């Protein structure tokens, strides 16, 4: 079990927004931030799942959790939701750009609509949220921290997830660019590139079939010989959102058990899949998606 190195009130007084906070990594990290005293705001598109996540994150914990239904792809909706937070609760101190969309597929088979679904969420959503918070910080003369969830594909690229790789590389570039532009306002921007950390649904979508050797999701291809954990990701997240590293900005930090250094953690191994394998993969993804929706009552 991973131990925390933080004081119980390390994030007391912090007001942190997590986009895509209803499921996966965002949901897991939220409860750890609340453990450290933070007031956490969750954004997502499904009210029932957001409410469930908020209850889970706040039970018997010192911090508090609030949620809003927000489609981060829509700049006007993001702006309105930011206004509501500023008005009801006060300025945010941190933003985690975690909302994402991804799927595995041969790039030649991807439709324009599918490409847009991924890039508008990852790239557009991250910009909309960062821009809305940053403008308010600058206008109010307050400091802020932006932390984006990326992958090591921002350095290596990755076959079969090209829309996601492109969009996350754009957010990597935004992180470096705005770190310089907004440093004078006391606004820091960093990003995390975690290795494989299993979560419901997302893990199914990134494992097209049981027989394939997928380098990005297999523990035996990670030098440490295991997957990462939510707790480890949350510890690094808390540090970057805290006041303990005010001089750190513009960096994307890989936390992947040495995977990228040993050989890019990409889906290159899927080049061996046949057309029949890809058809099976599509059915597997469809089944996983329908099961997840049924479980959440969607």
Secondary structure by P-SEA (a helix, b strand, c coil): cccccccccccccbbbbbccccccaaaaaaaaaaaaccbbbbbcccaaaaaaaaaaacccccbbbbbbbcccccaaaaaaaaaaaaaccccccccccccccccccccccccaaaaaaaaaaaaaaaaaaaaaaaaaaaaacccbbbbbbbccccccccccaaaaaaaaaaaaaaaaaaaaacccccbbbbbbbcccccccaaaaaacccccccccccccccccccccccaaaaaaaaaaaacccccccccbbbbccccccccccccccccccccaaaaaaaaaaaaaaaaaaaaaacc
